[in-house]
Amino acid sequence: MRGYNRYRYHRDRGKRFMNQHFSRERFEGLFQGGLYRSRDGVILGVCRGVADYFDLSVFWIRFFAVILFFITGFWPTGILYFIIAFILKPEPVIPLENTDEQEFYDSYLRSKEMATDRIKRRYSNLERRIQRLEHSVTTPEFDWENRLNGHS
């Protein structure tokens, strides 16, 4: 019977922790849309989203973010934080369970762009109609018709 080996215990415990929290599958999900900004975050939800994704304490993620902020200053850490916040999608209100729901959520996020395109098209159509109306009202024939009919 072997006795307690503190080195082997902590080494194996560390491997188990690393495999649970930082596995290859988890990082592959990072690029497939598994990492989101949390809706319950303090400043844009980046730290809470990272903590939820890696199943870590949000305190430690925020602690390291603040330490990095004080060490490096606003330029690298602050700007990078806001860039990450604008790149990450917000967390879905209802958890996604399959790929169909994931595709629907992605299309919902892109629908903002489609909505702005629709508004731009509608505005340009309205602008063309107003220009045609102005053109017909300001033509010389319209002016003569108004004078002959006594509308001036």
N, CA, C and O of each residue as an XYZ file, in Angstrom:
608
protein
N       0.837     -1.168      0.000
C       0.000      0.000      0.000
C       0.889      1.240      0.000
O       1.828      1.375      0.785
N       0.552      2.114     -0.896
C       1.364      3.317     -0.989
C       0.799      4.383     -0.081
O      -0.410      4.462      0.140
N       1.665      5.178      0.426
C       1.250      6.259      1.302
C       0.828      7.488      0.512
O       0.836      7.508     -0.719
N       0.477      8.463      1.239
C       0.036      9.728      0.659
C       1.221     10.436      0.021
O       2.232     10.681      0.680
N       1.099     10.761     -1.247
C       2.129     11.489     -1.950
C       1.553     12.854     -2.319
O       0.767     12.978     -3.258
N       1.948     13.848     -1.584
C       1.363     15.181     -1.766
C       1.606     15.715     -3.179
O       0.730     16.354     -3.762
N       2.778     15.456     -3.719
C       3.091     15.943     -5.059
C       2.145     15.331     -6.097
O       1.572     16.046     -6.919
N       1.987     14.002     -6.054
C       1.131     13.326     -7.024
C      -0.329     13.742     -6.842
O      -1.044     13.910     -7.830
N      -0.782     13.909     -5.603
C      -2.166     14.317     -5.341
C      -2.466     15.666     -5.983
O      -3.466     15.817     -6.685
N      -1.594     16.648     -5.739
C      -1.845     17.986     -6.279
C      -1.640     18.035     -7.784
O      -2.325     18.783     -8.483
N      -0.691     17.233     -8.292
C      -0.481     17.174     -9.737
C      -1.715     16.608    -10.428
O      -2.186     17.168    -11.418
N      -2.238     15.503     -9.912
C      -3.421     14.886    -10.510
C      -4.647     15.781    -10.350
O      -5.478     15.876    -11.253
N      -4.750     16.430     -9.206
C      -5.875     17.336     -8.969
C      -5.823     18.520     -9.946
O      -6.854     18.955    -10.459
N      -4.622     19.030    -10.196
C      -4.455     20.120    -11.155
C      -4.792     19.688    -12.570
O      -5.417     20.445    -13.314
N      -4.388     18.482    -12.955
C      -4.727     17.968    -14.288
C      -6.232     17.828    -14.436
O      -6.798     18.193    -15.466
N      -6.873     17.303    -13.411
C      -8.319     17.119    -13.458
C      -9.024     18.471    -13.597
O      -9.971     18.610    -14.372
N      -8.556     19.457    -12.845
C      -9.136     20.797    -12.925
C      -8.943     21.375    -14.330
O      -9.877     21.926    -14.913
N      -7.735     21.246    -14.866
C      -7.462     21.785    -16.195
C      -8.299     21.083    -17.258
O      -8.808     21.730    -18.173
N      -8.446     19.764    -17.144
C      -9.250     19.034    -18.125
C     -10.725     19.403    -18.030
O     -11.416     19.452    -19.047
N     -11.212     19.661    -16.824
C     -12.617     20.031    -16.664
C     -12.889     21.423    -17.183
O     -13.900     21.642    -17.850
N     -12.013     22.369    -16.895
C     -12.312     23.771    -17.181
C     -11.692     24.296    -18.466
O     -12.181     25.282    -19.018
N     -10.646     23.677    -18.951
C      -9.964     24.200    -20.123
C      -9.736     23.111    -21.166
O      -8.628     22.962    -21.683
N     -10.773     22.359    -21.472
C     -10.637     21.277    -22.439
C     -10.682     21.821    -23.866
O     -11.112     22.951    -24.100
N     -10.240     21.012    -24.799
C     -10.227     21.398    -26.212
C     -11.645     21.662    -26.718
O     -11.858     22.595    -27.493
N     -12.606     20.863    -26.296
C     -13.987     21.055    -26.744
C     -14.524     22.420    -26.311
O     -15.279     23.062    -27.041
N     -14.132     22.843    -25.139
C     -14.600     24.136    -24.634
C     -14.051     25.280    -25.480
O     -14.765     26.239    -25.774
N     -12.777     25.176    -25.871
C     -12.193     26.226    -26.696
C     -12.709     26.167    -28.127
O     -12.793     27.202    -28.789
N     -13.059     24.970    -28.625
C     -13.654     24.893    -29.958
C     -15.028     25.552    -29.951
O     -15.413     26.188    -30.932
N     -15.769     25.407    -28.859
C     -17.067     26.060    -28.736
C     -16.944     27.569    -28.654
O     -17.897     28.294    -28.939
N     -15.769     28.043    -28.263
C     -15.526     29.478    -28.162
C     -15.708     30.149    -29.510
O     -16.264     31.244    -29.583
N     -15.250     29.514    -30.577
C     -15.336     30.102    -31.903
C     -16.623     29.725    -32.620
O     -16.886     30.245    -33.704
N     -17.414     28.860    -32.065
C     -18.673     28.477    -32.675
C     -19.850     29.179    -32.021
O     -20.992     28.775    -32.236
N     -19.616     30.196    -31.245
C     -20.697     30.979    -30.674
C     -21.082     30.575    -29.266
O     -22.190     30.890    -28.834
N     -20.216     29.891    -28.531
C     -20.556     29.472    -27.186
C     -20.262     30.510    -26.122
O     -20.761     30.405    -25.001
N     -19.465     31.504    -26.451
C     -19.091     32.534    -25.491
C     -19.956     33.769    -25.746
O     -19.984     34.302    -26.855
N     -20.660     34.214    -24.701
C     -21.563     35.354    -24.823
C     -21.255     36.381    -23.741
O     -20.645     36.063    -22.720
N     -21.685     37.616    -23.982
C     -21.679     38.619    -22.916
C     -22.869     38.308    -22.013
O     -23.960     38.003    -22.496
N     -22.661     38.385    -20.736
C     -23.730     38.098    -19.788
C     -24.674     39.294    -19.694
O     -24.247     40.443    -19.801
N     -25.943     39.013    -19.496
C     -26.919     40.090    -19.318
C     -26.911     40.608    -17.885
O     -27.492     41.656    -17.603
N     -26.255     39.883    -16.973
C     -26.199     40.278    -15.565
C     -24.866     40.897    -15.194
O     -24.565     41.037    -14.009
N     -24.063     41.269    -16.172
C     -22.734     41.797    -15.905
C     -22.773     43.226    -15.393
O     -23.788     43.915    -15.503
N     -21.653     43.660    -14.831
C     -21.555     45.018    -14.294
C     -21.277     46.011    -15.414
O     -22.026     46.971    -15.594
N     -20.200     45.785    -16.170
C     -19.859     46.665    -17.283
C     -19.878     45.826    -18.554
O     -18.885     45.179    -18.886
N     -20.975     45.834    -19.249
C     -21.184     45.143    -20.516
C     -21.146     43.613    -20.416
O     -21.338     42.950    -21.435
N     -20.913     43.037    -19.267
C     -21.051     41.600    -19.056
C     -19.935     40.730    -19.589
O     -20.114     39.517    -19.696
N     -18.783     41.301    -19.929
C     -17.700     40.502    -20.498
C     -17.101     39.564    -19.453
O     -16.962     38.369    -19.714
N     -16.749     40.072    -18.292
C     -16.115     39.237    -17.260
C     -17.050     38.128    -16.798
O     -16.620     36.986    -16.638
N     -18.313     38.445    -16.582
C     -19.263     37.415    -16.164
C     -19.478     36.385    -17.264
O     -19.626     35.197    -16.976
N     -19.497     36.819    -18.510
C     -19.642     35.878    -19.624
C     -18.472     34.929    -19.714
O     -18.659     33.731    -19.930
N     -17.258     35.449    -19.551
C     -16.060     34.594    -19.571
C     -16.087     33.645    -18.380
O     -15.774     32.463    -18.523
N     -16.457     34.152    -17.206
C     -16.511     33.302    -16.008
C     -17.564     32.208    -16.159
O     -17.322     31.062    -15.779
N     -18.713     32.543    -16.704
C     -19.751     31.522    -16.910
C     -19.300     30.486    -17.929
O     -19.552     29.294    -17.753
N     -18.643     30.923    -18.980
C     -18.220     29.995    -20.029
C     -17.183     29.000    -19.516
O     -17.266     27.806    -19.804
N     -16.203     29.497    -18.752
C     -15.154     28.616    -18.238
C     -15.478     28.057    -16.862
O     -14.656     27.356    -16.272
N     -16.663     28.355    -16.343
C     -17.116     27.856    -15.049
C     -16.131     28.239    -13.943
O     -15.728     27.406    -13.131
N     -15.757     29.512    -13.932
C     -14.861     30.044    -12.922
C     -15.607     31.101    -12.114
O     -16.714     31.507    -12.468
N     -14.992     31.533    -11.039
C     -15.583     32.570    -10.207
C     -15.455     33.922    -10.908
O     -14.379     34.287    -11.381
N     -16.549     34.646    -10.969
C     -16.526     35.955    -11.611
C     -15.648     36.929    -10.827
O     -15.098     37.869    -11.400
N     -15.517     36.709     -9.534
C     -14.662     37.559     -8.711
C     -13.226     37.540     -9.226
O     -12.601     38.590     -9.377
N     -12.704     36.336     -9.497
C     -11.312     36.232     -9.921
C     -11.113     36.790    -11.319
O     -10.074     37.391    -11.590
N     -12.056     36.614    -12.197
C     -11.946     37.178    -13.548
C     -11.923     38.703    -13.462
O     -11.101     39.356    -14.105
N     -12.829     39.261    -12.663
C     -12.846     40.726    -12.492
C     -11.573     41.214    -11.798
O     -11.028     42.261    -12.146
N     -11.110     40.448    -10.820
C      -9.900     40.820    -10.100
C      -8.717     40.928    -11.059
O      -7.984     41.916    -11.026
N      -8.525     39.921    -11.915
C      -7.427     39.949    -12.876
C      -7.624     41.046    -13.917
O      -6.650     41.651    -14.367
N      -8.864     41.310    -14.302
C      -9.119     42.395    -15.256
C      -8.751     43.745    -14.650
O      -8.160     44.587    -15.326
N      -9.093     43.957    -13.387
C      -8.762     45.225    -12.720
C      -7.253     45.346    -12.534
O      -6.689     46.421    -12.741
N      -6.593     44.254    -12.145
C      -5.138     44.284    -11.987
C      -4.474     44.610    -13.331
O      -3.564     45.438    -13.388
N      -4.927     43.962    -14.409
C      -4.383     44.279    -15.733
C      -4.633     45.731    -16.103
O      -3.781     46.385    -16.703
N      -5.809     46.228    -15.741
C      -6.141     47.615    -16.034
C      -5.184     48.568    -15.328
O      -4.721     49.538    -15.928
N      -4.888     48.301    -14.067
C      -3.978     49.174    -13.329
C      -2.530     49.033    -13.797
O      -1.780     50.009    -13.790
N      -2.135     47.836    -14.200
C      -0.758     47.627    -14.636
C      -0.518     48.237    -16.018
O       0.483     48.921    -16.232
N      -1.436     47.989    -16.952
C      -1.200     48.417    -18.332
C      -1.826     49.761    -18.655
O      -1.411     50.412    -19.614
N      -2.789     50.185    -17.900
C      -3.458     51.443    -18.198
C      -4.685     51.234    -19.055
O      -5.061     50.105    -19.371
N      -5.307     52.347    -19.429
C      -6.574     52.250    -20.170
C      -6.367     51.745    -21.585
O      -7.179     50.964    -22.081
N      -5.294     52.172    -22.251
C      -5.148     51.859    -23.665
C      -5.237     50.360    -23.955
O      -6.174     49.978    -24.656
N      -4.371     49.491    -23.494
C      -4.521     48.113    -23.954
C      -5.706     47.391    -23.325
O      -6.498     46.765    -24.030
N      -5.829     47.473    -22.025
C      -6.867     46.678    -21.362
C      -8.255     47.255    -21.580
O      -9.174     46.516    -21.931
N      -8.428     48.531    -21.386
C      -9.750     49.148    -21.526
C     -10.278     49.075    -22.945
O     -11.436     48.721    -23.165
N      -9.440     49.407    -23.901
C      -9.853     49.362    -25.302
C     -10.139     47.928    -25.719
O     -11.140     47.668    -26.386
N      -9.279     46.999    -25.339
C      -9.493     45.585    -25.664
C     -10.786     45.075    -25.030
O     -11.521     44.304    -25.647
N     -11.062     45.502    -23.805
C     -12.290     45.097    -23.121
C     -13.521     45.543    -23.921
O     -14.448     44.761    -24.128
N     -13.523     46.802    -24.368
C     -14.671     47.307    -25.123
C     -14.768     46.677    -26.511
O     -15.870     46.466    -27.016
N     -13.636     46.379    -27.125
C     -13.674     45.682    -28.417
C     -14.280     44.300    -28.244
O     -15.119     43.883    -29.042
N     -13.859     43.587    -27.205
C     -14.426     42.255    -26.926
C     -15.921     42.377    -26.639
O     -16.710     41.540    -27.076
N     -16.304     43.414    -25.909
C     -17.726     43.592    -25.576
C     -18.561     43.797    -26.829
O     -19.692     43.317    -26.902
N     -18.024     44.498    -27.810
C     -18.803     44.733    -29.024
C     -18.743     43.563    -29.988
O     -19.622     43.422    -30.838
N     -17.721     42.715    -29.874
C     -17.632     41.540    -30.738
C     -18.527     40.413    -30.226
O     -19.189     39.735    -31.011
N     -18.545     40.216    -28.905
C     -19.340     39.118    -28.341
C     -20.828     39.400    -28.465
O     -21.282     40.534    -28.307
N     -21.566     38.352    -28.748
C     -23.011     38.473    -28.812
C     -23.576     38.448    -27.393
O     -22.995     37.820    -26.509
N     -24.707     39.129    -27.167
C     -25.318     39.048    -25.838
C     -25.870     37.647    -25.573
O     -26.267     36.931    -26.492
N     -25.882     37.291    -24.330
C     -26.365     35.974    -23.918
C     -27.844     35.822    -24.277
O     -28.623     36.751    -24.064
N     -28.245     34.667    -24.820
C     -29.671     34.466    -25.114
C     -30.499     34.504    -23.833
O     -30.032     34.095    -22.770
N     -31.719     34.993    -23.941
C     -32.585     35.063    -22.772
C     -32.971     33.653    -22.324
O     -32.995     33.356    -21.130
N     -33.270     32.798    -23.288
C     -33.600     31.393    -23.014
C     -32.414     30.555    -23.483
O     -31.935     30.769    -24.597
N     -31.922     29.613    -22.686
C     -30.767     28.807    -23.100
C     -31.028     28.061    -24.410
O     -32.114     27.522    -24.621
N     -30.023     28.037    -25.284
C     -30.128     27.347    -26.565
C     -29.840     25.871    -26.364
O     -28.874     25.505    -25.695
N     -30.691     25.015    -26.952
C     -30.544     23.587    -26.714
C     -30.080     22.806    -27.930
O     -29.536     21.712    -27.779
N     -30.279     23.337    -29.137
C     -29.833     22.609    -30.322
C     -29.369     23.589    -31.396
O     -29.416     24.804    -31.205
N     -28.919     23.044    -32.530
C     -28.346     23.900    -33.580
C     -29.404     24.762    -34.253
O     -29.101     25.866    -34.706
N     -30.653     24.272    -34.327
C     -31.714     25.095    -34.931
C     -31.945     26.364    -34.118
O     -32.103     27.449    -34.677
N     -31.964     26.220    -32.809
C     -32.141     27.398    -31.956
C     -30.945     28.329    -32.077
O     -31.102     29.549    -32.049
N     -29.737     27.756    -32.214
C     -28.532     28.576    -32.387
C     -28.614     29.366    -33.694
O     -28.286     30.552    -33.719
N     -29.046     28.720    -34.778
C     -29.170     29.407    -36.062
C     -30.232     30.505    -35.996
O     -30.042     31.588    -36.550
N     -31.343     30.227    -35.324
C     -32.376     31.244    -35.183
C     -31.851     32.442    -34.393
O     -32.119     33.586    -34.759
N     -31.114     32.194    -33.325
C     -30.570     33.279    -32.512
C     -29.578     34.109    -33.318
O     -29.582     35.338    -33.239
N     -28.725     33.436    -34.098
C     -27.775     34.168    -34.943
C     -28.497     35.022    -35.979
O     -28.099     36.158    -36.236
N     -29.557     34.477    -36.573
C     -30.312     35.267    -37.556
C     -31.035     36.425    -36.878
O     -31.197     37.488    -37.478
N     -31.466     36.234    -35.648
C     -32.107     37.320    -34.900
C     -31.126     38.465    -34.666
O     -31.486     39.635    -34.796
N     -29.879     38.123    -34.318
C     -28.878     39.166    -34.104
C     -28.551     39.891    -35.403
O     -28.316     41.099    -35.399
N     -28.535     39.158    -36.514
C     -28.267     39.797    -37.800
C     -29.483     40.569    -38.297
O     -29.349     41.411    -39.184
N     -30.659     40.304    -37.750
C     -31.863     40.984    -38.229
C     -31.817     42.476    -37.938
O     -32.532     43.245    -38.581
N     -30.990     42.908    -36.979
C     -30.826     44.336    -36.740
C     -30.260     45.002    -37.982
O     -30.705     46.079    -38.379
N     -29.277     44.355    -38.591
C     -28.694     44.892    -39.816
C     -29.722     44.889    -40.933
O     -29.807     45.844    -41.705
N     -30.510     43.810    -41.022
C     -31.535     43.751    -42.056
C     -32.591     44.828    -41.833
O     -33.102     45.405    -42.793
N     -32.917     45.099    -40.579
C     -33.909     46.131    -40.282
C     -33.397     47.507    -40.693
O     -34.153     48.311    -41.238
N     -32.126     47.783    -40.437
C     -31.586     49.082    -40.856
C     -31.542     49.181    -42.374
O     -31.767     50.260    -42.921
N     -31.258     48.084    -43.069
C     -31.291     48.104    -44.528
C     -32.707     48.371    -45.036
O     -32.903     49.117    -45.994
N     -33.693     47.749    -44.377
C     -35.091     47.980    -44.764
C     -35.470     49.440    -44.576
O     -36.138     50.024    -45.429
N     -35.050     50.032    -43.467
C     -35.358     51.441    -43.207
C     -34.672     52.329    -44.238
O     -35.268     53.296    -44.711
N     -33.439     52.017    -44.591
C     -32.733     52.798    -45.609
C     -33.448     52.705    -46.957
O     -33.595     53.714    -47.648
N     -33.895     51.502    -47.339
C     -34.624     51.349    -48.604
C     -35.926     52.132    -48.578
O     -36.273     52.802    -49.551
N     -36.645     52.050    -47.468
C     -37.909     52.769    -47.346
C     -37.684     54.272    -47.425
O     -38.451     54.980    -48.078
N     -36.646     54.764    -46.772
C     -36.321     56.185    -46.804
C     -35.967     56.628    -48.222
O     -36.422     57.678    -48.677
N     -35.154     55.830    -48.922
C     -34.779     56.211    -50.292
C     -36.000     56.191    -51.213
O     -36.119     57.051    -52.085
N     -36.913     55.221    -51.036
C     -38.154     55.208    -51.829
C     -38.990     56.441    -51.545
O     -39.521     57.055    -52.470
N     -39.116     56.810    -50.282
C     -39.878     58.001    -49.903
C     -39.232     59.258    -50.474
O     -39.922     60.166    -50.939
N     -37.922     59.302    -50.437
C     -37.208     60.461    -50.977
C     -37.437     60.583    -52.484
O     -37.628     61.690    -52.989
N     -37.420     59.462    -53.209
C     -37.694     59.497    -54.655
C     -39.111     59.969    -54.944
O     -39.327     60.738    -55.881
N     -40.075     59.521    -54.155
C     -41.467     59.948    -54.355
C     -41.616     61.451    -54.127
O     -42.314     62.137    -54.874
N     -40.948     61.955    -53.083
C     -41.011     63.393    -52.802
C     -40.345     64.178    -53.933
O     -40.840     65.238    -54.316
N     -39.252     63.686    -54.463
C     -38.595     64.376    -55.579
C     -39.487     64.407    -56.813
O     -39.550     65.424    -57.503
N     -40.188     63.290    -57.104
C     -41.121     63.281    -58.246
C     -42.248     64.269    -58.031
O     -42.644     64.978    -58.956
N     -42.773     64.321    -56.797
C     -43.838     65.263    -56.475
C     -43.353     66.701    -56.619
O     -44.052     67.535    -57.194
N     -42.173     66.996    -56.106
C     -41.603     68.345    -56.254
C     -41.392     68.696    -57.715
O     -41.642     69.826    -58.136
N     -40.931     67.722    -58.482
C     -40.701     67.976    -59.901
C     -42.007     68.312    -60.618
O     -42.064     69.232    -61.434
N     -43.061     67.544    -60.295
C     -44.343     67.817    -60.974
C     -44.948     69.143    -60.509
O     -45.614     69.815    -61.296
N     -44.735     69.528    -59.268
C     -45.298     70.779    -58.750
C     -44.515     71.984    -59.279
O     -45.093     73.051    -59.485
N     -43.237     71.829    -59.497
C     -42.428     72.970    -59.920
C     -42.261     73.071    -61.429
O     -41.511     73.929    -61.895
N     -42.929     72.230    -62.210
C     -42.825     72.328    -63.671
C     -43.601     73.537    -64.169
O     -44.544     73.978    -63.513
N     -43.215     74.082    -65.328
C     -43.946     75.241    -65.889
C     -45.406     74.927    -66.224
O     -46.261     75.808    -66.123
N     -45.707     73.671    -66.625
C     -47.105     73.329    -66.953
C     -47.994     73.467    -65.720
O     -49.118     73.961    -65.813
N     -47.484     73.023    -64.552
C     -48.280     73.122    -63.326
C     -48.558     74.587    -63.000
O     -49.661     74.924    -62.569
N     -47.583     75.449    -63.198
C     -47.741     76.875    -62.931
C     -48.812     77.483    -63.856
O     -49.649     78.260    -63.397
N     -48.791     77.134    -65.169
C     -49.782     77.672    -66.101
C     -51.175     77.141    -65.804
O     -52.154     77.878    -65.921
N     -51.282     75.852    -65.414
C     -52.604     75.284    -65.087
C     -53.203     75.993    -63.886
O     -54.403     76.269    -63.870
N     -52.385     76.296    -62.873
C     -52.879     77.014    -61.700
C     -53.332     78.417    -62.069
O     -54.349     78.878    -61.550
N     -52.609     79.117    -62.952
C     -53.002     80.481    -63.352
C     -54.291     80.451    -64.150
O     -55.148     81.315    -63.965
N     -54.449     79.460    -65.046
C     -55.643     79.408    -65.883
C     -56.873     79.018    -65.084
O     -57.972     79.490    -65.373
N     -56.708     78.177    -64.099
C     -57.834     77.741    -63.278
C     -58.130     78.733    -62.170
O     -59.131     78.571    -61.473
N     -57.310     79.745    -61.979
C     -57.572     80.766    -60.989
C     -57.208     80.352    -59.563
O     -57.808     80.852    -58.612
N     -56.255     79.467    -59.398
C     -55.856     79.022    -58.054
C     -54.718     79.854    -57.476
O     -54.294     79.568    -56.357
N     -54.205     80.850    -58.156
C     -53.090     81.586    -57.601
C     -53.517     82.688    -56.699
O     -52.674     83.401    -56.153
